[in-house]
Amino acid sequence: MHRFLGTKKALTGVSLAIAGAGYLALFSSLEVNYLLKYALVMLPIQAGVLIYLFAWKLRQP
């Protein structure tokens, strides 16, 4: 069981790294305003932080 959890964690990390690299490559090649590009790149980071904080808040007794 412990070995499976380590593999699942590694697979999740690699999947997120590939998705992040693809997302960054996609948005770095866009021909849009610099401020709009910055906001679009930061959007998933902000969403991830909010999801993490809400999940952490729900786990607290």
PyMOL Python script that loads the backbone (N, CA, C, O; Angstrom):
from pymol import cmd

cmd.read_pdbstr("""\
ATOM      1  N   MET A   1       0.825  -1.193   0.000  1.00  0.00           N
ATOM      2  CA  MET A   1       0.000   0.000   0.000  1.00  0.00           C
ATOM      3  C   MET A   1       0.870   1.259   0.000  1.00  0.00           C
ATOM      4  O   MET A   1       0.574   2.213  -0.719  1.00  0.00           O
ATOM      5  N   HIS A   2       1.937   1.268   0.797  1.00  0.00           N
ATOM      6  CA  HIS A   2       2.809   2.433   0.871  1.00  0.00           C
ATOM      7  C   HIS A   2       3.483   2.697  -0.476  1.00  0.00           C
ATOM      8  O   HIS A   2       3.650   3.850  -0.875  1.00  0.00           O
ATOM      9  N   ARG A   3       3.864   1.645  -1.162  1.00  0.00           N
ATOM     10  CA  ARG A   3       4.520   1.797  -2.457  1.00  0.00           C
ATOM     11  C   ARG A   3       3.556   2.424  -3.467  1.00  0.00           C
ATOM     12  O   ARG A   3       3.962   3.259  -4.276  1.00  0.00           O
ATOM     13  N   PHE A   4       2.286   2.025  -3.423  1.00  0.00           N
ATOM     14  CA  PHE A   4       1.284   2.572  -4.336  1.00  0.00           C
ATOM     15  C   PHE A   4       1.097   4.068  -4.107  1.00  0.00           C
ATOM     16  O   PHE A   4       0.989   4.833  -5.065  1.00  0.00           O
ATOM     17  N   LEU A   5       1.057   4.487  -2.851  1.00  0.00           N
ATOM     18  CA  LEU A   5       0.858   5.905  -2.555  1.00  0.00           C
ATOM     19  C   LEU A   5       2.024   6.738  -3.055  1.00  0.00           C
ATOM     20  O   LEU A   5       1.819   7.850  -3.543  1.00  0.00           O
ATOM     21  N   GLY A   6       3.241   6.227  -2.943  1.00  0.00           N
ATOM     22  CA  GLY A   6       4.397   6.949  -3.457  1.00  0.00           C
ATOM     23  C   GLY A   6       4.345   7.084  -4.966  1.00  0.00           C
ATOM     24  O   GLY A   6       4.692   8.133  -5.509  1.00  0.00           O
ATOM     25  N   THR A   7       3.913   6.032  -5.649  1.00  0.00           N
ATOM     26  CA  THR A   7       3.794   6.063  -7.099  1.00  0.00           C
ATOM     27  C   THR A   7       2.701   7.036  -7.527  1.00  0.00           C
ATOM     28  O   THR A   7       2.872   7.779  -8.494  1.00  0.00           O
ATOM     29  N   LYS A   8       1.597   7.033  -6.821  1.00  0.00           N
ATOM     30  CA  LYS A   8       0.494   7.937  -7.140  1.00  0.00           C
ATOM     31  C   LYS A   8       0.919   9.390  -6.938  1.00  0.00           C
ATOM     32  O   LYS A   8       0.570  10.257  -7.739  1.00  0.00           O
ATOM     33  N   LYS A   9       1.662   9.654  -5.883  1.00  0.00           N
ATOM     34  CA  LYS A   9       2.128  11.012  -5.602  1.00  0.00           C
ATOM     35  C   LYS A   9       3.110  11.476  -6.678  1.00  0.00           C
ATOM     36  O   LYS A   9       3.051  12.621  -7.126  1.00  0.00           O
ATOM     37  N   ALA A  10       4.009  10.584  -7.089  1.00  0.00           N
ATOM     38  CA  ALA A  10       4.971  10.928  -8.132  1.00  0.00           C
ATOM     39  C   ALA A  10       4.266  11.169  -9.462  1.00  0.00           C
ATOM     40  O   ALA A  10       4.610  12.104 -10.186  1.00  0.00           O
ATOM     41  N   LEU A  11       3.290  10.339  -9.785  1.00  0.00           N
ATOM     42  CA  LEU A  11       2.539  10.500 -11.029  1.00  0.00           C
ATOM     43  C   LEU A  11       1.764  11.814 -11.028  1.00  0.00           C
ATOM     44  O   LEU A  11       1.694  12.494 -12.052  1.00  0.00           O
ATOM     45  N   THR A  12       1.191  12.169  -9.904  1.00  0.00           N
ATOM     46  CA  THR A  12       0.477  13.440  -9.795  1.00  0.00           C
ATOM     47  C   THR A  12       1.435  14.610  -9.981  1.00  0.00           C
ATOM     48  O   THR A  12       1.115  15.572 -10.680  1.00  0.00           O
ATOM     49  N   GLY A  13       2.601  14.531  -9.363  1.00  0.00           N
ATOM     50  CA  GLY A  13       3.586  15.598  -9.496  1.00  0.00           C
ATOM     51  C   GLY A  13       4.073  15.769 -10.922  1.00  0.00           C
ATOM     52  O   GLY A  13       4.193  16.894 -11.408  1.00  0.00           O
ATOM     53  N   VAL A  14       4.354  14.665 -11.595  1.00  0.00           N
ATOM     54  CA  VAL A  14       4.808  14.731 -12.985  1.00  0.00           C
ATOM     55  C   VAL A  14       3.695  15.267 -13.881  1.00  0.00           C
ATOM     56  O   VAL A  14       3.954  16.074 -14.774  1.00  0.00           O
ATOM     57  N   SER A  15       2.473  14.829 -13.653  1.00  0.00           N
ATOM     58  CA  SER A  15       1.338  15.305 -14.455  1.00  0.00           C
ATOM     59  C   SER A  15       1.136  16.809 -14.279  1.00  0.00           C
ATOM     60  O   SER A  15       0.908  17.524 -15.254  1.00  0.00           O
ATOM     61  N   LEU A  16       1.219  17.284 -13.050  1.00  0.00           N
ATOM     62  CA  LEU A  16       1.059  18.718 -12.800  1.00  0.00           C
ATOM     63  C   LEU A  16       2.205  19.526 -13.400  1.00  0.00           C
ATOM     64  O   LEU A  16       1.990  20.631 -13.899  1.00  0.00           O
ATOM     65  N   ALA A  17       3.417  18.986 -13.354  1.00  0.00           N
ATOM     66  CA  ALA A  17       4.562  19.683 -13.942  1.00  0.00           C
ATOM     67  C   ALA A  17       4.415  19.796 -15.459  1.00  0.00           C
ATOM     68  O   ALA A  17       4.701  20.848 -16.032  1.00  0.00           O
ATOM     69  N   ILE A  18       3.977  18.729 -16.107  1.00  0.00           N
ATOM     70  CA  ILE A  18       3.785  18.761 -17.560  1.00  0.00           C
ATOM     71  C   ILE A  18       2.660  19.729 -17.930  1.00  0.00           C
ATOM     72  O   ILE A  18       2.783  20.494 -18.887  1.00  0.00           O
ATOM     73  N   ALA A  19       1.568  19.692 -17.173  1.00  0.00           N
ATOM     74  CA  ALA A  19       0.456  20.609 -17.439  1.00  0.00           C
ATOM     75  C   ALA A  19       0.890  22.061 -17.233  1.00  0.00           C
ATOM     76  O   ALA A  19       0.517  22.935 -18.015  1.00  0.00           O
ATOM     77  N   GLY A  20       1.664  22.318 -16.201  1.00  0.00           N
ATOM     78  CA  GLY A  20       2.144  23.670 -15.947  1.00  0.00           C
ATOM     79  C   GLY A  20       3.087  24.167 -17.026  1.00  0.00           C
ATOM     80  O   GLY A  20       3.012  25.326 -17.434  1.00  0.00           O
ATOM     81  N   ALA A  21       3.976  23.297 -17.494  1.00  0.00           N
ATOM     82  CA  ALA A  21       4.896  23.682 -18.565  1.00  0.00           C
ATOM     83  C   ALA A  21       4.132  23.968 -19.854  1.00  0.00           C
ATOM     84  O   ALA A  21       4.443  24.922 -20.566  1.00  0.00           O
ATOM     85  N   GLY A  22       3.142  23.149 -20.149  1.00  0.00           N
ATOM     86  CA  GLY A  22       2.328  23.387 -21.340  1.00  0.00           C
ATOM     87  C   GLY A  22       1.537  24.674 -21.239  1.00  0.00           C
ATOM     88  O   GLY A  22       1.430  25.420 -22.213  1.00  0.00           O
ATOM     89  N   TYR A  23       0.984  24.939 -20.075  1.00  0.00           N
ATOM     90  CA  TYR A  23       0.213  26.163 -19.851  1.00  0.00           C
ATOM     91  C   TYR A  23       1.101  27.391 -20.016  1.00  0.00           C
ATOM     92  O   TYR A  23       0.713  28.364 -20.661  1.00  0.00           O
ATOM     93  N   LEU A  24       2.291  27.342 -19.430  1.00  0.00           N
ATOM     94  CA  LEU A  24       3.211  28.468 -19.534  1.00  0.00           C
ATOM     95  C   LEU A  24       3.671  28.674 -20.973  1.00  0.00           C
ATOM     96  O   LEU A  24       3.767  29.812 -21.432  1.00  0.00           O
ATOM     97  N   ALA A  25       3.956  27.586 -21.690  1.00  0.00           N
ATOM     98  CA  ALA A  25       4.362  27.701 -23.091  1.00  0.00           C
ATOM     99  C   ALA A  25       3.238  28.282 -23.943  1.00  0.00           C
ATOM    100  O   ALA A  25       3.486  29.098 -24.832  1.00  0.00           O
ATOM    101  N   LEU A  26       2.015  27.867 -23.675  1.00  0.00           N
ATOM    102  CA  LEU A  26       0.871  28.373 -24.430  1.00  0.00           C
ATOM    103  C   LEU A  26       0.698  29.872 -24.221  1.00  0.00           C
ATOM    104  O   LEU A  26       0.529  30.619 -25.185  1.00  0.00           O
ATOM    105  N   PHE A  27       0.739  30.309 -22.986  1.00  0.00           N
ATOM    106  CA  PHE A  27       0.486  31.715 -22.715  1.00  0.00           C
ATOM    107  C   PHE A  27       1.689  32.607 -22.995  1.00  0.00           C
ATOM    108  O   PHE A  27       1.521  33.815 -23.164  1.00  0.00           O
ATOM    109  N   SER A  28       2.884  32.056 -23.049  1.00  0.00           N
ATOM    110  CA  SER A  28       4.031  32.889 -23.390  1.00  0.00           C
ATOM    111  C   SER A  28       4.071  33.186 -24.879  1.00  0.00           C
ATOM    112  O   SER A  28       4.726  34.140 -25.299  1.00  0.00           O
ATOM    113  N   SER A  29       3.383  32.388 -25.683  1.00  0.00           N
ATOM    114  CA  SER A  29       3.376  32.622 -27.125  1.00  0.00           C
ATOM    115  C   SER A  29       2.174  33.453 -27.583  1.00  0.00           C
ATOM    116  O   SER A  29       2.052  33.732 -28.775  1.00  0.00           O
ATOM    117  N   LEU A  30       1.294  33.850 -26.678  1.00  0.00           N
ATOM    118  CA  LEU A  30       0.128  34.648 -27.058  1.00  0.00           C
ATOM    119  C   LEU A  30       0.535  36.069 -27.419  1.00  0.00           C
ATOM    120  O   LEU A  30       1.451  36.637 -26.824  1.00  0.00           O
ATOM    121  N   GLU A  31      -0.151  36.629 -28.393  1.00  0.00           N
ATOM    122  CA  GLU A  31       0.094  38.004 -28.816  1.00  0.00           C
ATOM    123  C   GLU A  31      -0.983  38.906 -28.211  1.00  0.00           C
ATOM    124  O   GLU A  31      -1.857  39.400 -28.924  1.00  0.00           O
ATOM    125  N   VAL A  32      -0.917  39.116 -26.901  1.00  0.00           N
ATOM    126  CA  VAL A  32      -1.882  39.976 -26.218  1.00  0.00           C
ATOM    127  C   VAL A  32      -1.121  40.988 -25.374  1.00  0.00           C
ATOM    128  O   VAL A  32       0.100  40.917 -25.240  1.00  0.00           O
ATOM    129  N   ASN A  33      -1.857  41.918 -24.817  1.00  0.00           N
ATOM    130  CA  ASN A  33      -1.296  42.934 -23.945  1.00  0.00           C
ATOM    131  C   ASN A  33      -0.520  42.275 -22.803  1.00  0.00           C
ATOM    132  O   ASN A  33      -0.926  41.231 -22.292  1.00  0.00           O
ATOM    133  N   TYR A  34       0.590  42.884 -22.408  1.00  0.00           N
ATOM    134  CA  TYR A  34       1.446  42.314 -21.364  1.00  0.00           C
ATOM    135  C   TYR A  34       0.695  42.143 -20.048  1.00  0.00           C
ATOM    136  O   TYR A  34       0.832  41.107 -19.398  1.00  0.00           O
ATOM    137  N   LEU A  35      -0.091  43.129 -19.644  1.00  0.00           N
ATOM    138  CA  LEU A  35      -0.819  43.035 -18.377  1.00  0.00           C
ATOM    139  C   LEU A  35      -1.884  41.950 -18.428  1.00  0.00           C
ATOM    140  O   LEU A  35      -2.086  41.236 -17.446  1.00  0.00           O
ATOM    141  N   LEU A  36      -2.564  41.817 -19.552  1.00  0.00           N
ATOM    142  CA  LEU A  36      -3.566  40.765 -19.700  1.00  0.00           C
ATOM    143  C   LEU A  36      -2.905  39.388 -19.676  1.00  0.00           C
ATOM    144  O   LEU A  36      -3.432  38.450 -19.077  1.00  0.00           O
ATOM    145  N   LYS A  37      -1.750  39.272 -20.331  1.00  0.00           N
ATOM    146  CA  LYS A  37      -1.025  37.999 -20.335  1.00  0.00           C
ATOM    147  C   LYS A  37      -0.610  37.626 -18.913  1.00  0.00           C
ATOM    148  O   LYS A  37      -0.731  36.466 -18.518  1.00  0.00           O
ATOM    149  N   TYR A  38      -0.125  38.593 -18.147  1.00  0.00           N
ATOM    150  CA  TYR A  38       0.277  38.346 -16.763  1.00  0.00           C
ATOM    151  C   TYR A  38      -0.917  37.893 -15.924  1.00  0.00           C
ATOM    152  O   TYR A  38      -0.798  36.974 -15.114  1.00  0.00           O
ATOM    153  N   ALA A  39      -2.066  38.540 -16.119  1.00  0.00           N
ATOM    154  CA  ALA A  39      -3.267  38.165 -15.364  1.00  0.00           C
ATOM    155  C   ALA A  39      -3.716  36.752 -15.728  1.00  0.00           C
ATOM    156  O   ALA A  39      -4.121  35.991 -14.850  1.00  0.00           O
ATOM    157  N   LEU A  40      -3.651  36.397 -16.996  1.00  0.00           N
ATOM    158  CA  LEU A  40      -4.054  35.058 -17.423  1.00  0.00           C
ATOM    159  C   LEU A  40      -3.109  33.983 -16.900  1.00  0.00           C
ATOM    160  O   LEU A  40      -3.544  32.878 -16.576  1.00  0.00           O
ATOM    161  N   VAL A  41      -1.823  34.298 -16.817  1.00  0.00           N
ATOM    162  CA  VAL A  41      -0.861  33.327 -16.286  1.00  0.00           C
ATOM    163  C   VAL A  41      -1.067  33.140 -14.790  1.00  0.00           C
ATOM    164  O   VAL A  41      -0.925  32.028 -14.283  1.00  0.00           O
ATOM    165  N   MET A  42      -1.397  34.206 -14.080  1.00  0.00           N
ATOM    166  CA  MET A  42      -1.556  34.129 -12.628  1.00  0.00           C
ATOM    167  C   MET A  42      -2.897  33.531 -12.205  1.00  0.00           C
ATOM    168  O   MET A  42      -3.037  33.112 -11.056  1.00  0.00           O
ATOM    169  N   LEU A  43      -3.871  33.480 -13.087  1.00  0.00           N
ATOM    170  CA  LEU A  43      -5.206  32.999 -12.741  1.00  0.00           C
ATOM    171  C   LEU A  43      -5.218  31.582 -12.172  1.00  0.00           C
ATOM    172  O   LEU A  43      -5.840  31.380 -11.129  1.00  0.00           O
ATOM    173  N   PRO A  44      -4.571  30.583 -12.787  1.00  0.00           N
ATOM    174  CA  PRO A  44      -4.616  29.238 -12.198  1.00  0.00           C
ATOM    175  C   PRO A  44      -3.851  29.142 -10.876  1.00  0.00           C
ATOM    176  O   PRO A  44      -4.191  28.319 -10.026  1.00  0.00           O
ATOM    177  N   ILE A  45      -2.839  29.962 -10.699  1.00  0.00           N
ATOM    178  CA  ILE A  45      -2.109  29.961  -9.429  1.00  0.00           C
ATOM    179  C   ILE A  45      -3.025  30.470  -8.321  1.00  0.00           C
ATOM    180  O   ILE A  45      -3.074  29.892  -7.235  1.00  0.00           O
ATOM    181  N   GLN A  46      -3.743  31.543  -8.595  1.00  0.00           N
ATOM    182  CA  GLN A  46      -4.674  32.085  -7.612  1.00  0.00           C
ATOM    183  C   GLN A  46      -5.803  31.102  -7.324  1.00  0.00           C
ATOM    184  O   GLN A  46      -6.208  30.944  -6.173  1.00  0.00           O
ATOM    185  N   ALA A  47      -6.311  30.446  -8.355  1.00  0.00           N
ATOM    186  CA  ALA A  47      -7.371  29.454  -8.157  1.00  0.00           C
ATOM    187  C   ALA A  47      -6.855  28.279  -7.329  1.00  0.00           C
ATOM    188  O   ALA A  47      -7.567  27.776  -6.460  1.00  0.00           O
ATOM    189  N   GLY A  48      -5.635  27.844  -7.591  1.00  0.00           N
ATOM    190  CA  GLY A  48      -5.052  26.749  -6.818  1.00  0.00           C
ATOM    191  C   GLY A  48      -4.887  27.100  -5.353  1.00  0.00           C
ATOM    192  O   GLY A  48      -5.141  26.271  -4.480  1.00  0.00           O
ATOM    193  N   VAL A  49      -4.465  28.318  -5.079  1.00  0.00           N
ATOM    194  CA  VAL A  49      -4.314  28.757  -3.691  1.00  0.00           C
ATOM    195  C   VAL A  49      -5.670  28.796  -2.995  1.00  0.00           C
ATOM    196  O   VAL A  49      -5.787  28.373  -1.845  1.00  0.00           O
ATOM    197  N   LEU A  50      -6.689  29.296  -3.678  1.00  0.00           N
ATOM    198  CA  LEU A  50      -8.029  29.331  -3.079  1.00  0.00           C
ATOM    199  C   LEU A  50      -8.558  27.926  -2.798  1.00  0.00           C
ATOM    200  O   LEU A  50      -9.131  27.679  -1.737  1.00  0.00           O
ATOM    201  N   ILE A  51      -8.370  27.013  -3.735  1.00  0.00           N
ATOM    202  CA  ILE A  51      -8.814  25.630  -3.525  1.00  0.00           C
ATOM    203  C   ILE A  51      -8.076  25.016  -2.347  1.00  0.00           C
ATOM    204  O   ILE A  51      -8.681  24.334  -1.520  1.00  0.00           O
ATOM    205  N   TYR A  52      -6.772  25.255  -2.268  1.00  0.00           N
ATOM    206  CA  TYR A  52      -5.985  24.718  -1.159  1.00  0.00           C
ATOM    207  C   TYR A  52      -6.476  25.278   0.176  1.00  0.00           C
ATOM    208  O   TYR A  52      -6.637  24.531   1.140  1.00  0.00           O
ATOM    209  N   LEU A  53      -6.711  26.571   0.234  1.00  0.00           N
ATOM    210  CA  LEU A  53      -7.152  27.183   1.490  1.00  0.00           C
ATOM    211  C   LEU A  53      -8.535  26.693   1.904  1.00  0.00           C
ATOM    212  O   LEU A  53      -8.774  26.447   3.086  1.00  0.00           O
ATOM    213  N   PHE A  54      -9.447  26.551   0.949  1.00  0.00           N
ATOM    214  CA  PHE A  54     -10.779  26.034   1.284  1.00  0.00           C
ATOM    215  C   PHE A  54     -10.704  24.585   1.749  1.00  0.00           C
ATOM    216  O   PHE A  54     -11.393  24.206   2.696  1.00  0.00           O
ATOM    217  N   ALA A  55      -9.880  23.776   1.101  1.00  0.00           N
ATOM    218  CA  ALA A  55      -9.733  22.374   1.509  1.00  0.00           C
ATOM    219  C   ALA A  55      -9.104  22.300   2.899  1.00  0.00           C
ATOM    220  O   ALA A  55      -9.505  21.466   3.711  1.00  0.00           O
ATOM    221  N   TRP A  56      -8.120  23.165   3.185  1.00  0.00           N
ATOM    222  CA  TRP A  56      -7.467  23.181   4.492  1.00  0.00           C
ATOM    223  C   TRP A  56      -8.463  23.611   5.565  1.00  0.00           C
ATOM    224  O   TRP A  56      -8.465  23.072   6.672  1.00  0.00           O
ATOM    225  N   LYS A  57      -9.309  24.587   5.232  1.00  0.00           N
ATOM    226  CA  LYS A  57     -10.317  25.074   6.181  1.00  0.00           C
ATOM    227  C   LYS A  57     -11.342  23.980   6.492  1.00  0.00           C
ATOM    228  O   LYS A  57     -11.780  23.858   7.636  1.00  0.00           O
ATOM    229  N   LEU A  58     -11.727  23.189   5.498  1.00  0.00           N
ATOM    230  CA  LEU A  58     -12.697  22.118   5.716  1.00  0.00           C
ATOM    231  C   LEU A  58     -12.119  20.979   6.548  1.00  0.00           C
ATOM    232  O   LEU A  58     -12.862  20.298   7.255  1.00  0.00           O
ATOM    233  N   ARG A  59     -10.801  20.757   6.476  1.00  0.00           N
ATOM    234  CA  ARG A  59     -10.178  19.679   7.247  1.00  0.00           C
ATOM    235  C   ARG A  59      -9.983  20.043   8.707  1.00  0.00           C
ATOM    236  O   ARG A  59      -9.832  19.155   9.546  1.00  0.00           O
ATOM    237  N   GLN A  60      -9.982  21.322   9.025  1.00  0.00           N
ATOM    238  CA  GLN A  60      -9.785  21.749  10.411  1.00  0.00           C
ATOM    239  C   GLN A  60     -11.034  21.423  11.225  1.00  0.00           C
ATOM    240  O   GLN A  60     -12.152  21.628  10.753  1.00  0.00           O
ATOM    241  N   PRO A  61     -10.851  20.912  12.457  1.00  0.00           N
ATOM    242  CA  PRO A  61     -12.018  20.574  13.294  1.00  0.00           C
ATOM    243  C   PRO A  61     -12.759  21.802  13.787  1.00  0.00           C
ATOM    244  O   PRO A  61     -13.756  21.677  14.498  1.00  0.00           O
TER     245      PRO A  61
END
""", "prot")
cmd.dss("prot")
cmd.show_as("cartoon", "prot")
cmd.util.cbc("prot")
cmd.orient("prot")
